[in-house]
Amino acid sequence: MTQHTITIRRGVQVDLAYEGVWQGRQFHPLPARTFRIMQYLISHFDQVIPQAALLSIGWPDEPRVGQDLYRHIHRIRELIEVNPTRPQYLLTRKDRGYVFMTTPLCRMSAGNRHTSVVT
C-alpha cells in the first residue's frame, strides 16, 4: 500500500495516491467523481455537508440532482461500511446533507503521511 492512506476502520483504507479504497489486500479504484466526493467528505469530517455542495464538487460545470449524488454515496458506503444499509461512517442528515463521522481522535503520523481515523 502507499504511504498516502487514510484508515477508515480495521482493514479499510482510502488510498489518496491511487484514488481508491483498500479492503484488506484488495484494491477498488474509484471513478474520479466518486473519489472527489469521498475525499471532500473525509477532509471535512464530522461536518454536515449540504447536498448542493457535494453536487458542485462532483459536477462543477453541470447542473445535477440528488439522485445523481446518491449513486456515488452508495458506492462509497459499499466500500467503507461494514453494513452499507446501516451506515456508521457516512451518514445522511435528512434535509441537511451528508456527514463523514469519526471518533474525536484523529491522528496523523508525520513520518509516513499516514492518517488514521481511530474508531
C-alpha positions as CSV (number, residue, x, y, z in Angstrom):
1,M,0.0,0.0,0.0
2,T,1.1,3.6,-0.5
3,Q,2.2,6.0,2.2
4,H,-0.7,8.3,1.5
5,T,-3.6,6.4,3.0
6,I,-6.4,7.1,5.4
7,T,-7.6,4.3,7.7
8,I,-11.3,4.4,8.0
9,R,-11.6,1.2,10.1
10,R,-9.7,-2.0,10.5
11,G,-9.0,-3.4,7.1
12,V,-10.3,-0.4,5.1
13,Q,-8.1,2.4,3.9
14,V,-8.5,5.2,1.4
15,D,-5.6,5.5,-1.0
16,L,-5.1,9.1,-1.9
17,A,-2.4,8.5,-4.4
18,Y,-4.2,5.8,-6.4
19,E,-7.7,7.2,-5.8
20,G,-9.4,4.1,-4.4
21,V,-10.1,2.0,-1.4
22,W,-8.3,-0.9,0.0
23,Q,-10.4,-3.6,1.7
24,G,-7.7,-5.8,3.2
25,R,-5.4,-6.7,0.3
26,Q,-8.0,-5.9,-2.4
27,F,-7.9,-2.6,-4.1
28,H,-11.0,-0.9,-5.5
29,P,-10.3,2.0,-7.8
30,L,-12.9,4.7,-7.8
31,P,-14.2,6.9,-10.7
32,A,-12.7,10.4,-10.4
33,R,-16.1,11.9,-9.4
34,T,-16.8,9.4,-6.7
35,F,-13.3,9.8,-5.3
36,R,-13.6,13.7,-5.3
37,I,-16.9,13.4,-3.3
38,M,-15.4,10.9,-0.8
39,Q,-12.2,12.9,-0.4
40,Y,-14.2,16.1,0.3
41,L,-16.4,14.4,2.9
42,I,-13.4,12.9,4.6
43,S,-11.5,16.2,4.6
44,H,-14.5,17.8,6.3
45,F,-15.2,15.0,8.8
46,D,-17.8,15.5,11.5
47,Q,-19.3,18.4,9.5
48,V,-22.7,18.2,7.7
49,I,-22.0,18.9,4.0
50,P,-25.1,20.1,2.1
51,Q,-26.2,18.1,-0.9
52,A,-25.7,21.1,-3.1
53,A,-22.1,21.5,-2.0
54,L,-21.4,17.8,-2.9
55,L,-23.2,18.2,-6.2
56,S,-20.9,21.1,-7.0
57,I,-17.8,19.0,-6.0
58,G,-18.9,16.1,-8.2
59,W,-20.2,18.1,-11.1
60,P,-18.6,21.6,-11.1
61,D,-19.9,22.6,-14.5
62,E,-23.1,20.7,-14.8
63,P,-26.4,21.0,-13.0
64,R,-27.4,17.8,-11.3
65,V,-29.9,16.5,-8.8
66,G,-29.7,14.5,-5.6
67,Q,-30.3,11.1,-7.3
68,D,-27.0,11.7,-9.3
69,L,-25.2,12.1,-6.0
70,Y,-26.9,9.2,-4.2
71,R,-25.3,6.6,-6.6
72,H,-21.8,7.8,-5.6
73,I,-22.7,7.9,-1.9
74,H,-24.0,4.3,-2.2
75,R,-20.7,3.2,-3.9
76,I,-18.6,4.8,-1.1
77,R,-20.7,3.1,1.6
78,E,-20.3,-0.2,-0.1
79,L,-16.6,0.1,0.3
80,I,-16.2,1.7,3.7
81,E,-19.1,0.4,5.8
82,V,-19.5,-2.9,7.5
83,N,-23.2,-2.9,6.5
84,P,-23.9,-0.2,3.8
85,T,-27.6,-0.3,4.6
86,R,-26.9,0.7,8.2
87,P,-24.0,3.2,7.8
88,Q,-21.8,4.2,10.7
89,Y,-19.3,6.4,9.0
90,L,-21.1,8.1,6.0
91,L,-24.4,9.3,7.4
92,T,-27.4,11.0,5.8
93,R,-28.7,14.0,7.7
94,K,-32.3,14.3,6.5
95,D,-32.9,17.7,4.7
96,R,-29.4,18.8,5.6
97,G,-26.8,16.7,3.7
98,Y,-24.2,14.1,4.5
99,V,-21.6,13.8,7.2
100,F,-18.5,11.6,7.4
101,M,-18.4,10.6,11.1
102,T,-15.3,9.8,13.1
103,T,-14.5,9.5,16.8
104,P,-12.9,12.5,18.4
105,L,-9.4,11.1,18.0
106,C,-7.8,11.5,14.6
107,R,-4.1,11.3,14.3
108,M,-1.5,11.9,11.6
109,S,1.9,10.4,11.6
110,A,4.4,12.9,10.1
111,G,6.9,10.2,9.3
112,N,4.8,8.4,6.7
113,R,2.0,10.8,6.0
114,H,-0.5,8.2,7.1
115,T,-3.7,9.4,8.7
116,S,-5.7,7.2,11.0
117,V,-9.3,7.8,11.9
118,V,-9.4,5.8,15.1
119,T,-12.7,4.0,15.7
